[in-house]
Amino acid sequence: IVLDEVERRRGISAALVYPFMRSLMESPFPAPGKTIKVKTFLPGAGNEVLELRRPMDSRLEHVDFECLFTCLSVRQLIRIFASLLLERRVIFVADKLSTLSSCSHAVVALLYPFSWQHTFIPVLPASMIDIVCCPTPFLVGLLSSSLPKLKELPVEEALMVNLGSDRFIRQMDDEDTLLPRKLQAALEQALERKNELISQDSDSDSDDECNTLNGLVSEVFIRFFVETVGHYSLFLTQSEKGERAFQREAFRKSVASKSIRRFLEVFMESQMFAGFIQDRELRKCRAKGLFEQRVEQYLEELPDTEQSGMNKFLRGLGNKMKFLHKKN
């Protein structure tokens, strides 16, 4: 928002940028979840008050999920998410640098609590386009002007996404089969209903963060990971020396759902999963992020998980967003 306002002023006159930045610098830095008001002046518009809200969760401070839904349908977004989860090669193509940058950072944020471990170049310079011939996983963004050159290169299997038309330039054709079927359907339903869910939640007493698109989308994808790997802590054993070790096979076999077990067979071989588990094995105390909070709630619910599929997913999401219990 701040950069947009700077650009807006610079378009009128560079002299308008400094007073705006000075006003911003003089304002107190907001606490997580709080809003500050910055008074500004624009010729022709007069005095304005700009409201800036800091997200509750610092992960999302520089992420805007809106750009993903502007450029992509829910189904396409889930296919891209699945491809990144299995650490495939993904190329974004767009007309504008801002679209490439925003969408790249946003889609990587969907992977929380996991982190993308491979090459990540939101805006790849045309002079470095040969990087897309690399055989290892990557997520890169290219301007549309580089598309003719891209199509000439001997790129190995990759998902190429045109962010301007919501179409895949090239795909593997199995993107719809990578995630557990029921969880994929639940993800899709929750995201298709995002506007309805946000407007309903704004009338409830729940956490303000859920009233935003970023808050809702974050919770939806966190719920996916809670459902698939939320029981991981039950399989971290500690030796007499205090060393932690993860019981891989016992963890995977403990899952009742065959489709989730099949998904885990592949996902557990990823660098993302390995890094996540290694971090937990080396910690001297338990991790305390948003994901761990949701896992704790999930483990408390376990005796009641006879329900399955869509309702289970949405009811679990409803622990954070109470209105979902009324809907399902």
N, C-alpha and C positions, 0 to 999 in steps of 0.2 A: 504493500500500500504506500509506504513511504517513497519508494523508488518511482511509483506511478505518479505521485504528487510532485516529486522533483522534476520528472520528465514533462509533466503538464505545465509547470512554471517555466521550465527551460524553453518550451515551445513558444512561449509568449516573449520572455526576456530572461537572459541569464541572471540579470540583476535581482530577479524575484526569488532565486534559489536561496541566497544567503539568509535573508530575513526568515524564511520558512525553517531552514536548518537551525538557525539560532533559537527560534521559538521552540523547536523540538528538543534541542539540547538542554534548554532551561526547564523542561518538564521533568518531573520525577519518573524514574524507571518503574513501570508498573510491576506489581507482584503477579505471580502466575494466576491467570483467571481474571485479573482486574483490568479496568479500562482507564485510559487517560484521555483528556481532551486538550487538543492543541488549537489555539486560536491563530488563524491565518488571514491574510488579506490578498485578494486577487482583483486586479483592475477589471471593471465590468461586472464583477460578481459581489464585490464588497467584502465585508468580514464573513469568514466561515469558521465553523468549529469542526475539526477533524477528530473523530473518535478512533483510538487505536487500542485494540484488545490483545493482551498477551495470553496465549493458550495455557490451559492448566498443565498440559503435558509438554515439556520442552522439546520432545521429539518432533512435534508438529509446528514448531515456531516458524520454520521457513518452508513449510509444505502447504500446497494448496491442491486439495483433491478435486476441486471444481474443474480444473483444467482437464482432468482425465475424462470426466463425464461430458464436457463440452466437445471433446475430440473423439470419444469412443462410446460405443454402446456397452451396456453392462456385460453382454455375452462376450464381446471382443476383449474387454478388460479382464475378465476372468480367464480367458485363454492365455493372455499375456502373463498374468499372475502365475498360472500353472507352469508356463514355459520357464519363467525365471526361477520358480521354486525348484525345478529339476535342472537348473543351471545350464540352460541352453543359450544359444547365441541369439540376441534380439537387436534389431536395428530399427530405430524410429526415424521417420522422414517427415519433415514439415517445412512450411514456407518461412516461418519466423524462428529466430534464435530463442525468443522467450518461450514459445510453445515447446520446443525441444527441451529446454532447461527445466521448465516447470513440470512437464509430464515425466521426464526421466527421474527427477528427484521424488516426485509423488509416488510413482510406481514402486520405487525401491523402498519407500516408507511403508508400503503395504506388507512388506516381508517381516516387520517387527513381530516377535522378538529376535528374529534372525537378521543377519547382516549379509549383504551381497559381498562376496569374497573375491570377485574377479574384476577384470577390466571394466571401468565405468567412466565413459567420456560423454557427458550430456550433449556437448556440441563438438563434433569431430571436424577439425579443419580439413578442407578439401585436399590439401597437400598431403594429408596423412591417411587418406581413404583406404590405402592398402592394408591397414590394420584389420579390416573386416574379413581378410583372407586368413586370419589367425585361427588355428584349430581349437583353441581353448574358449571357454565361455566368455561372453562379453555383453554389455549393454551400451550401445553407442547411439548418438543422434546425428543425423546428417541433414543438411539443407536440401530442399527439393532440387536445387540447381545441380546437385551431385548425383541425382538419380540415374541419368544416362550412363555415367561412368560406373556407378554401382552395378548396373545390370550387365556390364561387360566383364566384370571381375569374376574370377573363379571362386566364389564364396561357397564354403562348405555349408552343410545343412543349417539354416537359420530362419528365424521368423522375422520377416520384414513388414513393418507396419506403416501405412500412410496415415498420419494423424490428421491430415486435411480432409480425407474422404471416408474415414472409419473402415478402411479396407486393408486386407493383407495382400501385399505385393507378392510375397512368397510365404509358404507355410509348410508344415510337416504333415498336415492332415490328420494328426492324432490328438490335437490340442483339447478336444472335447472329452477325451478318455483318460486324461492324466490325473485328475482329482477323484476322490471317492464320490460316486454318483449322487447320493443323497445330500452330502454336504455341499456339493457344487450347486444342486438345485436350491438348497437353503440360502447359500450365498447370493445366488441370483435373485431369489425372491426378496430378500432383505434389501438388496441394493436397488431393485426396481421400485420398491416402496419407500425409498429414502426420503422423498419430499413429504409424503404423508406422515411418515414416522417422526420426522423432525417437527412438523407443525403440531402434531398431537403432543409430543413431548414438551413443547414450549409452554403448554397449558398445565403441565404437571409440576410436581415439587422436586423432580429429580435434578441431578447435577447440571448446572448451566452448560457444561462442556458438551453434553449430549444434545443440546439444542442446535448445535452447529453441524454442518455437513462433515467437517473434519472429524469431529467427535464421534458421530454416528458411524462413518466409514471405518474409522480406526477400531471401534468396538466390534464391528461385523467381522473384520479380518482376524482380530485377536480371538474372537470366539471360534473361528475355524481352527486356529492353532491349539486352542484349549481342548477342542474336541479330538484333535488328532494326536497331540503330544503332551497334553496337560498332565498326564500321569507320570511324566519322566522322573520326578523327584522321588517317587516310590521305589525306583530302581537304581538310586545312587546309594551304594553301600560304603561304609567307612571301616577301614582296617584298624587294628590296634594302634598303629602308628599315626592314625588320624588322616590317612590318605583316602581320598574318595575314588570309587570306581563305578562306572556305569555298566549295568547288566543288559547289554544290547538285545540279546535274543529273548530273554525273559520279558523285557519291555515290549517288544514287538508282538510276541505270542500272547501277551495278556489282553490284547484288544479283541473283543468279540466279533467285530465287523470284519468280514473277509476283504471288502473293498478298501477299508482303512489299512488293514495289514498289508495288502498288495502295494498301496501307496507308500507305506512306511519302508517297505523293502527297498524301494528306489530312493526315496527321500533321505533315508539314513546313510546313504553312500555319498551324499553331497558334502561339500566343504562347509556349507552353511550350518548343517546339522552338527558336523564334527566340531566346528568352532564354538557353537552354542554349548555342547556337552563339555568340551574341554574347559570352557570358562567356568561352568558349574562345578566341575571336578576340582579345579584349582582354588576356588573360593574358600576362604576360611569361615565365612559366615554366609547365610542364605541370601540369594539375590532378592532385591526388594523393589522391583519395578512394577508397572501397571500389569504386565503379563502375570507376574507372580501373584498379584492380588486376585486376578481373575481365576488363576489356577487354584488358589486356596478356596475360593467360593465353590469351584467346580468339584473339588475333592470332598467338600462337605456335602454336596448334593449326590454323590455317587450312589448311595443306596436307592435313590429315587430315579435312576436312569433306565428303568424298564422302557420308558417312552423312547422312541427313536426317530431318526430322520428330521424332517422339517420342523415339527413342533418342538422337538427336543432342542434343536439349534436356536429357534426363536425364543423359546422359554428361557434358555440359558442367557441369551442376549437380554432378555427381559429382566434379569436380575439387576442389570444396570439401568434398564429403561422400563420402568414398571408398566407403562401403557401396553407393552407387547403382551402381557398376561391377559389383558382384556380382549385383545384381538384374536388370541389363539386358544 
